[in-house]
Amino acid sequence: MYKMNTVQKARLALSSLGLYRPLLEKPVVAAFARVLETAHGGELRGFLDAYGAFISLLAPARATTGVLDFSGVLRTLVEQNDSLFARQAAGGQVEQAVRAAAARDLAALSMALDLSPREIKAAASASFDDDDSVAFIDSLPDFITGGAFSAEETERFHATHGCGVFASFGAFKWQRGVSGDSSLFGISAPDPVRLSQLKGYDYERNIVLENTSNFLDGTSANNMLLYGDRGTGKSSTVKAVFNEFRGRGLRIIEVSKDCIVEFARIIERIGSVPLKFIIFIDDLSFSDGDDNYSALKAVLEGGVAARPRNTVIYATSNRRHFVKESFSERDSEVHSGDAMQEKLSLADRFGITVTFTSPDQRLYFNIVRTLAADRGLDVDGAQLERGAAQWALRYNGRSPRTATQYIDWVAGRIKNGLPLDDF
């Protein structure tokens, strides 16, 4: 009676995948399946070609891990899977039949993952009885395998981290690629700024925090406009709030102004994803007649492509009046009042507007002192404030950004043993 070995069983297990079948289209998994298939073909060149192609696909992973880690690559592919099971797990409600199908697939993937290079080489060598062929096979590089997939652990992972590409990245950018088409790009190293690093403006930030918390809790939440003077921390506030709530399933997508007209495509991409998204538009302003102005206005007031319930829009601007205008426009417009109201109407369509104004001298000095204390800088308070005032006069005026730039300068001077009164 014929009995299959472990390599043959693993190949059949991969062929039987259901919910996880799209993994077979991933180049590295397809190459691995080809290795298992050629291990019993009795044709040395075919096996060597398949094995070499597989190793070449593992090589990029080695650049970051230092090893040929098939186990880690396959685990990442499973975590990034966007199957029905992954989506239901991310949403917190998995049907029993779906869970059973996923468990069966994960057991099949575990069977393949448990294969060692030694077993694969031995299966291939069994077809040959000459020393040269066996030596060629034995000389092939090894790679890391081992471990198993648990349906329960995988379900918990998706419940915490989401599914698909949203399991690997928290921050994204919607932008045009080389081909000119726009799509979602994951940001591997988003700005790590935390709320504890931002000084002053506690009242303003608490408004953003409360609205975002309500959004995540399923309570009604508003689109928000953060506007005010430059350098006051509007953008940093949005990014810090995202970092604060990322663990609760919050994701952020930065959308440039010129991509606002593609909002329908953006919500088509994320509307059915069981996570919550902040669509972040930074430094918002428009020229007269800009199509993006009308597109954003339609989104905010609930047009055909209205935002889904899992999305809020947070925008920042240095001006509440988004559309630039000239005095000549006012003189030539018959109904100038109506024209100005039209241009102001976009700001009114944000449910909440939070204003960030330049700090007065007392708040500015307080920010400077707090930043210095956080950095452990031993500087006389009076000297620190005197230098901060001169720095603001010489450079960009009083703001949290200016305070941070001044403290960076102070830290550098102290490190190099230089005086603090020489700008």
C-alpha positions as CSV (number, residue, x, y, z in Angstrom):
1,M,0.0,0.0,0.0
2,Y,1.4,3.4,-1.0
3,K,2.0,5.9,1.8
4,M,2.6,9.6,1.2
5,N,5.5,11.2,2.9
6,T,5.3,14.6,4.8
7,V,6.3,16.6,1.7
8,Q,3.5,15.1,-0.4
9,K,1.0,15.7,2.4
10,A,2.1,19.3,2.7
11,R,1.7,19.9,-1.0
12,L,-1.8,18.4,-1.0
13,A,-2.7,20.5,2.1
14,L,-1.7,23.7,0.2
15,S,-3.8,22.7,-2.8
16,S,-6.8,22.2,-0.5
17,L,-6.9,25.8,0.9
18,G,-10.2,27.5,0.9
19,L,-10.6,30.9,2.7
20,Y,-6.8,31.3,2.5
21,R,-6.5,30.2,-1.1
22,P,-5.4,33.7,-2.3
23,L,-2.1,33.0,-0.5
24,L,-1.2,30.6,-3.2
25,E,-1.0,33.6,-5.6
26,K,1.7,35.2,-3.5
27,P,5.0,34.6,-5.2
28,V,6.8,33.2,-2.3
29,V,4.1,30.7,-1.4
30,A,3.7,29.7,-5.1
31,A,7.4,29.2,-5.3
32,F,7.4,27.0,-2.1
33,A,4.6,24.9,-3.5
34,R,6.6,24.5,-6.7
35,V,9.5,23.2,-4.6
36,L,7.3,20.6,-3.0
37,E,5.9,19.6,-6.3
38,T,9.3,19.1,-8.0
39,A,10.7,17.2,-5.0
40,H,9.1,14.1,-6.4
41,G,9.6,14.7,-10.1
42,G,12.9,12.9,-10.5
43,E,14.2,15.7,-12.6
44,L,17.1,17.4,-10.9
45,R,17.2,20.6,-12.9
46,G,13.5,21.3,-12.3
47,F,13.9,20.9,-8.5
48,L,17.1,23.0,-8.4
49,D,15.4,25.8,-10.4
50,A,12.3,25.7,-8.2
51,Y,14.5,25.8,-5.0
52,G,16.6,28.6,-6.3
53,A,13.6,30.7,-7.3
54,F,12.1,30.2,-3.8
55,I,15.4,31.2,-2.0
56,S,15.6,34.4,-4.2
57,L,12.1,35.4,-3.0
58,L,13.2,35.0,0.6
59,A,16.3,37.1,0.1
60,P,14.5,40.5,0.6
61,A,13.4,39.4,4.1
62,R,17.0,38.6,5.0
63,A,17.9,42.2,4.5
64,T,15.8,43.1,7.6
65,T,16.0,39.9,9.7
66,G,19.4,38.6,8.7
67,V,18.1,35.1,7.9
68,L,16.1,33.2,5.3
69,D,12.9,33.1,7.4
70,F,10.1,31.4,5.6
71,S,8.3,31.0,8.9
72,G,8.2,34.7,9.5
73,V,7.2,35.6,5.9
74,L,4.3,33.1,5.9
75,R,3.1,34.3,9.3
76,T,3.1,37.9,8.0
77,L,1.1,36.9,4.9
78,V,-1.5,35.2,7.2
79,E,-1.7,38.3,9.4
80,Q,-2.2,40.5,6.3
81,N,-4.9,38.3,4.9
82,D,-8.1,39.9,4.0
83,S,-10.3,36.8,4.0
84,L,-13.9,36.7,5.3
85,F,-12.5,35.2,8.5
86,A,-10.1,38.1,8.9
87,R,-12.8,40.7,8.3
88,Q,-15.3,39.0,10.7
89,A,-12.6,38.7,13.4
90,A,-11.7,42.3,13.0
91,G,-15.3,43.2,13.4
92,G,-15.6,41.0,16.5
93,Q,-18.3,38.6,15.2
94,V,-17.1,35.4,13.5
95,E,-19.7,32.9,12.2
96,Q,-19.0,29.3,13.4
97,A,-18.9,27.9,9.9
98,V,-16.3,30.6,8.9
99,R,-14.2,29.9,12.0
100,A,-14.2,26.2,11.2
101,A,-13.2,26.7,7.6
102,A,-10.4,29.1,8.8
103,A,-9.2,26.5,11.4
104,R,-9.0,23.8,8.7
105,D,-7.0,26.1,6.4
106,L,-4.6,27.2,9.2
107,A,-4.0,23.5,10.0
108,A,-3.0,22.9,6.4
109,L,-0.7,25.9,6.4
110,S,0.8,24.6,9.7
111,M,1.6,21.3,7.9
112,A,3.5,23.2,5.2
113,L,5.2,25.4,7.8
114,D,6.4,22.5,9.8
115,L,8.4,21.0,6.9
116,S,12.2,21.4,7.4
117,P,14.6,21.9,4.5
118,R,16.2,18.6,5.5
119,E,12.9,16.8,4.8
120,I,12.5,18.5,1.5
121,K,16.0,17.7,0.4
122,A,15.7,14.1,1.5
123,A,12.5,13.7,-0.5
124,A,14.2,15.1,-3.6
125,S,17.4,13.0,-3.1
126,A,15.3,9.8,-2.9
127,S,14.7,10.0,-6.6
128,F,18.5,9.8,-7.4
129,D,21.1,7.2,-6.6
130,D,24.2,9.0,-7.8
131,D,26.4,10.9,-5.4
132,D,26.7,14.0,-7.6
133,S,22.9,14.7,-7.7
134,V,22.6,14.1,-3.9
135,A,25.6,16.4,-3.3
136,F,24.0,19.2,-5.4
137,I,20.8,18.9,-3.4
138,D,22.6,18.8,0.0
139,S,24.5,22.0,-0.9
140,L,21.3,24.0,-1.2
141,P,20.8,26.7,1.4
142,D,18.6,26.1,4.4
143,F,15.8,28.4,5.6
144,I,13.8,28.8,8.8
145,T,10.5,26.9,9.2
146,G,8.6,25.6,12.1
147,G,5.7,26.7,14.3
148,A,2.0,26.4,13.8
149,F,-1.0,28.6,13.2
150,S,-3.8,28.7,15.8
151,A,-7.3,29.8,14.8
152,E,-7.9,31.3,18.2
153,E,-4.7,33.3,18.2
154,T,-5.2,34.5,14.6
155,E,-8.7,35.6,15.5
156,R,-7.4,37.6,18.5
157,F,-4.8,39.2,16.3
158,H,-7.3,40.4,13.8
159,A,-9.6,41.7,16.6
160,T,-6.7,43.8,17.8
161,H,-4.9,44.8,14.7
162,G,-7.5,44.6,11.9
163,C,-7.1,42.8,8.6
164,G,-5.4,43.1,5.3
165,V,-2.9,45.9,4.9
166,F,-4.5,47.6,7.9
167,A,-3.1,44.9,10.1
168,S,0.5,45.9,9.1
169,F,0.2,49.7,9.0
170,G,-1.7,52.2,11.1
171,A,-0.9,55.3,9.0
172,F,-1.5,55.6,5.3
173,K,-1.2,58.2,2.5
174,W,-3.6,58.4,-0.4
175,Q,-1.4,59.5,-3.3
176,R,-0.6,59.1,-7.0
177,G,1.9,56.4,-7.9
178,V,4.4,56.3,-10.8
179,S,1.6,55.3,-13.2
180,G,-0.5,58.3,-12.3
181,D,-3.2,56.2,-10.5
182,S,-4.0,57.0,-6.9
183,S,-4.0,54.3,-4.2
184,L,-3.4,53.7,-0.5
185,F,0.2,53.5,0.6
186,G,1.2,52.3,4.1
187,I,3.6,54.5,6.1
188,S,6.2,52.3,7.8
189,A,7.5,55.0,10.1
190,P,4.7,57.5,11.0
191,D,5.4,60.5,13.1
192,P,5.7,59.0,16.7
193,V,4.6,62.3,18.4
194,R,2.7,61.7,21.6
195,L,0.3,64.0,23.5
196,S,2.8,64.2,26.5
197,Q,5.3,65.8,24.2
198,L,3.0,68.7,23.2
199,K,3.0,71.6,25.6
200,G,0.2,74.0,26.2
201,Y,-3.2,74.1,24.4
202,D,-4.7,71.4,26.7
203,Y,-8.2,72.8,26.3
204,E,-8.0,72.6,22.5
205,R,-6.5,69.1,22.5
206,N,-9.1,67.8,24.9
207,I,-11.8,68.8,22.4
208,V,-10.1,66.6,19.7
209,L,-9.6,63.8,22.2
210,E,-13.2,63.8,23.3
211,N,-14.5,63.8,19.7
212,T,-12.2,61.0,18.7
213,S,-13.1,58.9,21.8
214,N,-16.8,59.3,20.9
215,F,-16.0,58.2,17.4
216,L,-14.3,55.0,18.5
217,D,-17.1,54.3,21.0
218,G,-19.7,54.5,18.3
219,T,-21.2,57.7,19.6
220,S,-21.9,60.5,17.1
221,A,-18.7,62.3,16.2
222,N,-18.1,65.4,14.1
223,N,-15.7,66.3,11.4
224,M,-13.2,68.7,12.8
225,L,-11.3,71.8,11.6
226,L,-8.2,72.8,13.5
227,Y,-7.2,76.3,12.3
228,G,-5.0,79.0,13.6
229,D,-1.5,80.4,13.5
230,R,1.4,78.5,12.1
231,G,3.5,76.4,14.4
232,T,0.9,76.1,17.1
233,G,0.6,72.2,16.9
234,K,-2.5,71.6,14.8
235,S,-1.1,68.8,12.7
236,S,0.9,67.4,15.6
237,T,-2.3,67.2,17.7
238,V,-4.1,65.1,15.0
239,K,-1.1,62.8,14.7
240,A,-0.7,62.5,18.5
241,V,-4.4,61.7,19.0
242,F,-4.0,58.9,16.4
243,N,-1.0,57.5,18.2
244,E,-3.0,57.6,21.5
245,F,-5.9,55.6,20.0
246,R,-4.2,53.4,17.5
247,G,-4.5,50.3,19.8
248,R,-8.3,50.7,19.7
249,G,-8.5,50.1,16.0
250,L,-8.0,53.7,14.8
251,R,-6.2,54.3,11.5
252,I,-5.3,57.5,9.8
253,I,-5.1,58.3,6.1
254,E,-3.5,61.5,5.0
255,V,-5.0,62.9,1.8
256,S,-3.4,65.7,-0.1
257,K,-5.6,68.6,-1.2
258,D,-5.4,67.6,-4.9
259,C,-6.8,64.1,-4.2
260,I,-10.0,65.3,-2.5
261,V,-11.8,64.8,-5.7
262,E,-11.1,61.1,-5.4
263,F,-13.0,60.8,-2.1
264,A,-15.5,58.4,-3.6
265,R,-12.6,56.0,-4.4
266,I,-11.2,56.4,-0.9
267,I,-14.4,55.5,0.9
268,E,-14.9,52.6,-1.5
269,R,-11.6,51.3,-0.3
270,I,-12.3,51.6,3.4
271,G,-16.0,51.8,3.8
272,S,-16.5,48.1,4.5
273,V,-13.3,47.7,6.6
274,P,-14.3,47.0,10.3
275,L,-11.9,49.7,11.6
276,K,-12.2,53.4,12.3
277,F,-10.5,56.0,10.1
278,I,-9.4,59.6,10.4
279,I,-9.1,61.1,6.9
280,F,-6.5,63.8,7.5
281,I,-6.2,66.9,5.2
282,D,-3.3,69.1,6.3
283,D,-2.8,72.7,5.5
284,L,-6.1,73.2,3.7
285,S,-6.5,76.1,1.3
286,F,-7.8,76.6,-2.2
287,S,-7.4,78.9,-5.1
288,D,-10.5,80.5,-6.6
289,G,-12.4,78.0,-8.9
290,D,-10.6,74.9,-7.4
291,D,-12.6,71.8,-8.1
292,N,-11.4,70.3,-4.8
293,Y,-13.2,73.0,-2.9
294,S,-16.6,71.9,-4.3
295,A,-15.7,68.2,-3.8
296,L,-14.9,68.6,-0.1
297,K,-18.0,70.8,0.4
298,A,-20.1,68.0,-1.1
299,V,-18.5,65.4,1.2
300,L,-19.0,67.5,4.3
301,E,-22.7,68.3,3.6
302,G,-23.5,64.7,2.6
303,G,-23.4,64.3,-1.1
304,V,-23.8,61.2,-3.2
305,A,-20.3,60.0,-1.9
306,A,-21.1,60.8,1.7
307,R,-18.6,59.5,4.2
308,P,-19.3,56.2,5.8
309,R,-19.9,55.8,9.6
310,N,-16.4,54.5,10.1
311,T,-14.8,57.7,8.9
312,V,-14.3,61.2,10.2
313,I,-12.5,64.1,8.5
314,Y,-9.9,66.1,10.4
315,A,-8.4,69.1,8.6
316,T,-5.9,71.8,9.5
317,S,-5.6,75.2,8.1
318,N,-3.8,78.5,8.8
319,R,-6.9,80.3,7.7
320,R,-10.6,79.9,8.4
321,H,-11.4,81.5,5.0
322,F,-10.0,78.7,2.9
323,V,-10.3,80.3,-0.6
324,K,-7.8,83.0,-1.3
325,E,-9.4,86.2,-2.6
326,S,-8.3,89.7,-3.6
327,F,-9.9,93.1,-3.0
328,S,-10.5,93.4,-6.8
329,E,-12.8,90.4,-6.5
330,R,-14.9,92.2,-3.8
331,D,-15.1,95.3,-6.0
332,S,-16.2,93.4,-9.1
333,E,-18.7,91.1,-7.5
334,V,-22.2,92.4,-7.7
335,H,-23.3,90.6,-4.6
336,S,-20.0,90.7,-2.7
337,G,-21.6,89.7,0.6
338,D,-23.1,86.5,-0.9
339,A,-19.7,85.7,-2.5
340,M,-17.9,86.0,0.8
341,Q,-20.5,83.9,2.6
342,E,-20.1,81.2,0.0
343,K,-16.4,81.1,0.5
344,L,-16.8,80.9,4.3
345,S,-19.4,78.2,4.1
346,L,-16.9,75.3,3.8
347,A,-15.5,76.0,7.3
348,D,-19.0,76.1,8.7
349,R,-19.6,72.6,7.5
350,F,-17.1,71.1,9.9
351,G,-19.1,70.1,13.0
352,I,-16.4,71.3,15.4
353,T,-13.8,74.1,14.8
354,V,-10.9,74.3,17.2
355,T,-8.8,77.5,17.2
356,F,-5.1,77.5,17.9
357,T,-3.8,81.0,18.4
358,S,-0.2,82.1,18.9
359,P,0.7,82.0,22.6
360,D,1.1,85.1,24.7
361,Q,4.5,85.6,26.4
362,R,3.5,83.8,29.6
363,L,2.3,80.7,27.8
364,Y,5.3,80.8,25.5
365,F,7.8,80.9,28.4
366,N,5.9,78.1,30.1
367,I,6.2,75.9,27.0
368,V,10.0,76.7,26.9
369,R,10.5,75.9,30.6
370,T,8.5,72.6,30.3
371,L,10.4,71.5,27.2
372,A,13.7,72.3,28.9
373,A,12.7,70.3,32.0
374,D,11.7,67.3,29.8
375,R,15.1,67.4,28.2
376,G,16.9,67.6,31.6
377,L,18.5,70.9,30.7
378,D,20.1,72.7,33.7
379,V,19.6,76.4,32.6
380,D,18.8,79.4,34.8
381,G,15.1,80.3,34.3
382,A,15.7,84.0,33.6
383,Q,18.4,83.3,31.1
384,L,16.3,80.7,29.4
385,E,13.3,83.1,29.1
386,R,15.5,86.0,27.9
387,G,17.0,83.8,25.2
388,A,13.6,82.5,24.2
389,A,12.3,86.0,23.7
390,Q,15.2,87.0,21.6
391,W,14.9,83.8,19.5
392,A,11.2,84.5,18.8
393,L,12.0,88.1,17.7
394,R,14.8,86.9,15.4
395,Y,13.0,84.0,13.9
396,N,9.3,83.0,13.6
397,G,7.6,84.7,16.5
398,R,6.1,83.0,19.5
399,S,4.8,79.5,19.0
400,P,5.3,75.9,20.3
401,R,7.3,75.2,17.2
402,T,9.6,78.1,17.8
403,A,10.0,77.1,21.5
404,T,11.0,73.6,20.4
405,Q,13.5,74.9,17.9
406,Y,15.0,77.2,20.6
407,I,15.3,74.3,23.1
408,D,17.0,72.1,20.4
409,W,19.5,74.9,19.9
410,V,20.0,75.3,23.7
411,A,20.6,71.5,24.0
412,G,23.2,71.6,21.3
413,R,25.0,74.5,22.8
414,I,25.1,72.8,26.2
415,K,26.4,69.6,24.7
416,N,29.2,71.3,23.0
417,G,30.1,73.6,26.0
418,L,29.1,76.8,24.2
419,P,27.5,79.9,25.7
420,L,23.8,80.5,25.4
421,D,23.9,84.2,24.7
422,D,25.5,84.0,21.3
423,F,22.9,83.5,18.5
